Structure formats: C-alpha cells, structure tokens
Amino acid sequence: MKVISLGLDRTILKADSAVAIRAILFGELLDKYFIVVPAEEKSVKLSDRTEVLAVGGFNKFFSLFKIYQYLKAHLKNNHYHLMSIQDICYLASVGINLAHKVGLKVELQVHGLEKLAGFRKLIAQNNLRQADKIRTVSERLKQEIISKFGIEQEKIYIVPVAIDKDKILNSQSAGLVTDKPVDNFIFLTVARLVPVKNIAMQIRALARLKNKNTQLIIVGEGEQKDDLLHLVKQLKLSDRVNFIGWSDDVTSYYRRADCFLLSSNSEGYGMVIAEAVLSGLPIIMTDVGVAGELVKDNINGLVVTVGDQSAFSQAMDKMSSEDNLREKFSVGSLSFKDKILDKPELIEQVVDNWRKIYHG
C-alpha cells in the first residue's frame, strides 16, 4: 500500500526526532510512505520506504500555494492508495481538493479543536464532511466532532496517542506513591506554558493549600513563562515552585512526584496523562481529553470542572492530606495501563484502518 501524508510537524525533517522515527515504522508496514510538510524546501529520505519533502515559501499562504502546485503535478505522475492529512483547515482544503480530483480517498487526523471559530470553523466543517474517514484520539473528541460539525459517528475511528510504554514501565518511574519520600508533597505538571494549559490555576491553588509542605514542579517552556514567574513572585511562592524547562528525562520527575496535575481548558488527548498513569501517579485534572477514559473520578484521581479554581484547590488539599486516598489512586492508575497503546500497536491499528478505507 502507498500512502501520501500532509503534515504540519516540521520536526519530522530531523531523522532522530520522535515523529520521524514513527514515520519510519509506518513505512515498514507500507510499500511507500511519502510525507509533505510546509517548510523551507528540503528532501529527507528517512528509509527505503519513507521520504519527507518540505515545500515552503515566505509565509503560510504562499507555502500552501507552492504545496498545491507541487501536489497537482506529483499526483498526476505517482499512484497512491490513500491521502492522510494532519490538519482540518487550509492544508486539508488543498489536499482534499487535489485528492478527489484523481480519485484518491482522504483521511483527516484530528488531535484537537483549538482555535476553531468563524471562517476557520466553516472551512473545518466542510473538510470534515468531505473526508472519507476521520481519525481522532479520544472518545471525547469524537463526540465533540459529531456535535459541533454534524459528522456521522460511523465516519470516525479512534486511535489514541502512542506512548513508549516499556520505557516508563521498566524505568524506576513506575513505582507506587508508597515508595515516595515522606518530606515535602510534590505536585508535578508537564506542559507547554501557554494560555490553554492554565498553569496559573495550579499556582494559585498551591498558594491556598493548608499544607505548606507542598511543592509544584513545572516541566516545560512557553510564551507564558515570564507571566507565571511573576505570579509566583507575587504570591510569595518562589521557594515552593520550581520551573524546570524542557527535559529529556521526564520519567525521573514522574518518579519524584506524589501527584500529577493537568489544568487545561481544552485537550484532544493528553499524552502526559497516559505517562502519569503508567507511572502509577494519582491525578488531578480538569474535565478534558481522556478524563473519563484514563482518569476516572475517585478511582485513580479527581476530575474537576474546567476553570473551577476553588474545586482545583480543594482537590489538591484533599490529595496532599489523605495518604490512603493517594495509595488507592496510585494502584488505580496502574489498573488503566492496558488501555494505553505503545507505538507498534498504534501503527498497526492505523495501517489496518488505512487498508479498510482504501478497500472501503
């Protein structure tokens, strides 16, 4: 089977990146896997069967025009069985238009529905309706697509985000909370420091805790870092909040933590939740992403309403003061580990669905 993919992740151009390694694994199950991304023009042969081509310009719309021109010629001279597109707006419009002209079926990948309003929402709705199949990452996101865009549920299939399960389960990070040191209680968050993650809610909650022997470790970088540092200083929490930045060894932080936090206003899935579950951590999260799938309220964590500062604070207070609850939730998290896919499982499921779409 030959598949052409349109993506937005430019890190695939780096042969040692996670997305490039995943693309190589896809290629091993295909006759050809050809990926096009908008970037400065460059061709990278990742393996005998997997190749990436960057087609770019000086701005987004010129890049789209260049991609349109390239694909128009390429699809006339090369035969594929399926086009998979990691976008639902402008890049998807280009791909669907050209694919259907040559009789090529199209799958759209939906990992989240952030920043969809006005004209962009109308474009997304049209593209979702024109796609032959839609792949998404969670039951919540599937239901959101159905309700917001009127897409029939049979058109959508779910393949969750893949995790390197063995790396986490076989590492020292897969211990229960009973293995933790008993000095300060450590809350952990791993996230981009951007508005949708609402990290400020975690910091404000920490300031309200009755238990002052609590700390918050923040692993990540982003545009809001300076604002968050200012908030920490304003609330006099500099000795209790530790900004780590990005780390190549996140599992060591899961190992150190007593509880994982996610305070997002929106999530398609939440890969860090899967990692926290595999690490046997109790979890406090807003009702987004895989809440209800990988985190069930009072089973392996506490799920609170999006944006509810008071409820989030109360959940952190409860978790940091009740040892039995933490131990119960820790055991509960590990009971969900079989619901999480590793990379080979994900790739096999996706390729199997690609074949079904083609044979339709």
DRENDRENVO-380399 format. One record per residue (C-alpha): residue in three letters; x, y, z. Coordinates in steps of 0.001 Angstrom, whole numbers, plus 500000, padded with zeros to 6 digits. Example, Ala and Ser with C-alpha at 12.3 -4.5 7.8 and 13.67 -1.06 7.14 Angstrom:
ALA512300495500507800/SER513670498940507140/
% end
This chain:
MET500000500000500000/LYS501231503508499147/VAL500224506428501363/ILE500868510154500937/SER500602512252504089/LEU500308516019504540/GLY501560517183507929/LEU502411520314509895/ASP505141518980512203/ARG508467520171510795/THR510482518151513297/ILE509913515184511002/LEU512764516623508910/LYS515137515636511739/ALA515858511932511330/ASP516259511355515087/SER513017513080516117/ALA510136511086517602/VAL507834511897514683/ALA510484510834512134/ILE511091507540513942/ARG507343506917513953/ALA507179507667510219/ILE509909505084509566/LEU507865502493511480/PHE504826503314509341/GLY506970502859506225/GLU507950499360507338/LEU504299498285507011/LEU503770500072503684/ASP505171499894500178/LYS505711503659500250/TYR505122506410502800/PHE505613509930501427/ILE505144512956503696/VAL504833516602502625/VAL505225519431505156/PRO505225523243504752/ALA508796524385505434/GLU511918525615503701/GLU512446523344500702/LYS514270520182501641/SER514076516460500926/VAL514897513829503553/LYS514984510090502877/LEU514282508532506270/SER514352504951504992/ASP513948502946501796/ARG510181503338502064/THR509767506620503933/GLU510578510033502464/VAL509793513572503592/LEU509598516617501345/ALA509398520182502656/VAL507702522616500289/GLY507800526180501518/GLY507514529870500976/PHE507933533157502815/ASN504520532950504502/LYS501751530447505231/PHE499577531191502215/PHE502448531209499741/SER503529527856501210/LEU500033526490500642/PHE500142527709497040/LYS503509526036496496/ILE502225522797498047/TYR499152522940495795/GLN501323523353492701/TYR503645520546493738/LEU500900518090494654/LYS498952518791491472/ALA501913517624489375/HIS503012514885491780/LEU499619513178491980/LYS499379513052488182/ASN502648511150487931/ASN502509508976491076/HIS499913506478492234/TYR498809506276495879/HIS496070504373497638/LEU495267506970500309/MET495995510514501469/SER496189511155505223/ILE496158514797506361/GLN497185516063509801/ASP495058519192509590/ILE491399520130509171/CYS491682523689507804/TYR493749525203504988/LEU496196522361504319/ALA493276519936504401/SER491407522043501820/VAL494376521817499452/GLY494772518068499959/ILE491092517114499683/ASN490601519179496532/LEU493504517563494702/ALA492980514031496077/HIS489371513817494986/LYS490261515081491516/VAL492415511979490995/GLY490043509602492782/LEU492155509310495945/LYS490447508667499281/VAL491243511001502175/GLU491615510541505923/LEU491752513599508196/GLN493561513380511538/VAL492056515406514398/HIS494169515786517545/GLY492317518803518942/LEU489835521544518095/GLU491647524602519475/LYS491361527981517731/LEU488385526971515596/ALA485990529884515202/GLY484380531939512463/PHE485710531286508965/ARG488165528624510155/LYS485312526665511705/LEU483344526773508431/ILE486385525541506482/ALA486955522750509007/GLN483311521695508842/ASN483406521496505041/ASN486648519485505089/LEU485395517068507757/ARG482261516412505727/GLN484252515820502538/ALA486766513436504112/ASP486216509718503571/LYS487289508929507141/ILE488317510839510258/ARG490864509603512785/THR490864511070516272/VAL492490510279519606/SER489730510046522221/GLU486046509289522667/ARG485522512829523985/LEU486985514364520825/LYS484924512035518641/GLN481718513169520369/GLU482794516818520058/ILE483279516417516292/ILE479855514806515995/SER478073517522517997/LYS479916520571516599/PHE480065519599512946/GLY477220517138512434/ILE479516514298511343/GLU478067510779511460/GLN479782508650514087/GLU480466505764511659/LYS482832508071509772/ILE485125508500512794/TYR487531505997514301/ILE489680506332517414/VAL493351505505517770/PRO494823507031520958/VAL498210508697521182/ALA501068506169521377/ILE503378506046524378/ASP506728504346524834/LYS505197502095527491/ASP508241499910528050/LYS510443502931528743/ILE508138504080531522/LEU507045500719532927/ASN510595499363533007/SER512077502516534468/GLN512193503454538110/SER509274505807537462/ALA506707503008537653/GLY506527502889541452/LEU503537503428543715/VAL503162506507545916/THR504094504344548908/ASP507655504339547506/LYS507958508147547694/PRO509951510060550271/VAL507802511471553076/ASP509135515025553375/ASN507509517584551022/PHE504485516603548968/ILE505337517165545292/PHE502786518101542635/LEU504021517758539050/THR502870519245535774/VAL504415518668532333/ALA503100521090529728/ARG503675523888527273/LEU503414527163529162/VAL500603528604527048/PRO497156530020527972/VAL495124526889527135/LYS497076524888529752/ASN496003527329532513/ILE499081526659534679/ALA498221529802536670/MET495318527896538244/GLN497771525349539690/ILE499986528089541133/ARG497035529909542725/ALA495777526618544135/LEU499180525910545688/ALA499059529284547460/ARG495722528350549061/LEU496767524933550400/LYS496575524369554132/ASN499576522049553866/LYS502550524333553252/ASN504944521388552925/THR503906521151549302/GLN505811521970546132/LEU504973522313542453/ILE507428521188539777/ILE506682522613536316/VAL508395520872533396/GLY508005522846530162/GLU508574526085528304/GLY506315528565526541/GLU505175532109525947/GLN503611532485529406/LYS506714531637531410/ASP507532535239532404/ASP503917535878533459/LEU503902532691535538/LEU507223533592537173/HIS505739536992538057/LEU502660535303539568/VAL504867533001541659/LYS506803536011542967/GLN503591537940543626/LEU502152535061545673/LYS505472534580547516/LEU505873531007546308/SER509396531187544917/ASP510621528558547393/ARG507759526164546527/VAL507505526379542708/ASN510320525042540549/PHE510424525770536794/ILE512496523048535133/GLY512156523873531428/TRP512086521036528927/SER513796517824529981/ASP514975514719528104/ASP514395512677531254/VAL510772513376532201/THR510381509920533770/SER512671510951536636/TYR510195513724537519/TYR507262511314537450/ARG509286509211539885/ARG509782512114542279/ALA506173513294542221/ASP503320512416544564/CYS500531513658542292/PHE500213514771538663/LEU498275517908537685/LEU496587518902534428/SER494574522131534438/SER493930522622530708/ASN490880524416529343/SER490960522037526360/GLU492773518830525349/GLY492362516407522475/TYR494011513578524402/GLY496727514499526891/MET499777512307526394/VAL501197513364529768/ILE498159511823531458/ALA498983508481529844/GLU502569508815531084/ALA501365509660534596/VAL499018506653534581/LEU501858504341533545/SER503967505842536339/GLY501337504920538923/LEU500583508506539895/PRO497356509841541373/ILE495995512547539051/ILE494064515777539436/MET492770517063536110/THR490107519224534547/ASP487304517510532655/VAL489064517453529272/GLY490796514968526977/VAL490915511455528445/ALA489085512334531671/GLY486569509521531982/GLU488746507192529881/LEU492189507045531555/VAL491278509038534657/LYS488046508244536447/ASP486906510402539318/ASN487596508779542706/ILE489156505712541036/ASN492628506955540133/GLY492220510680540525/LEU489973513689540955/VAL488300515310537940/VAL487125518917538298/THR485184521317536106/VAL487270523331533615/GLY488352526659535092/ASP486982525955538598/GLN489731527430540767/SER488050526575544052/ALA487446522928543106/PHE491024522536541882/SER492356523940545150/GLN490118521628547192/ALA491267518618545148/MET494943519472545792/ASP494212519926549502/LYS492447516571549658/MET495210514751547781/SER498045516213549859/SER496401515421553190/GLU494919511919552733/ASP497567509204552478/ASN495090506367551982/LEU493462508180549085/ARG496794508663547325/GLU497682504999547729/LYS494268503942546400/PHE494569506238543362/SER498110505090542673/VAL497003501459542436/GLY494010502644540397/SER496221504392537826/LEU498245501271537088/SER494995499363536504/PHE494439501532533408/LYS497800500754531788/ASP496359498225529306/LYS494179500960527775/ILE497305502789526591/LEU498836501881523233/ASP502533501535522586/LYS503988502617519229/PRO503822499265517381/GLU500172498794518429/LEU499242502289517238/ILE500983501885513888/GLU499381498508513231/GLN495919499854514074/VAL496329502907511847/VAL497661500946508867/ASP494884498377509271/ASN492331501217509118/TRP494074502707506072/ARG493601499410504251/LYS489914499363505227/ILE489453502930503966/TYR491053502081500624/HIS489027498895500135/GLY486023500783501535/
% end
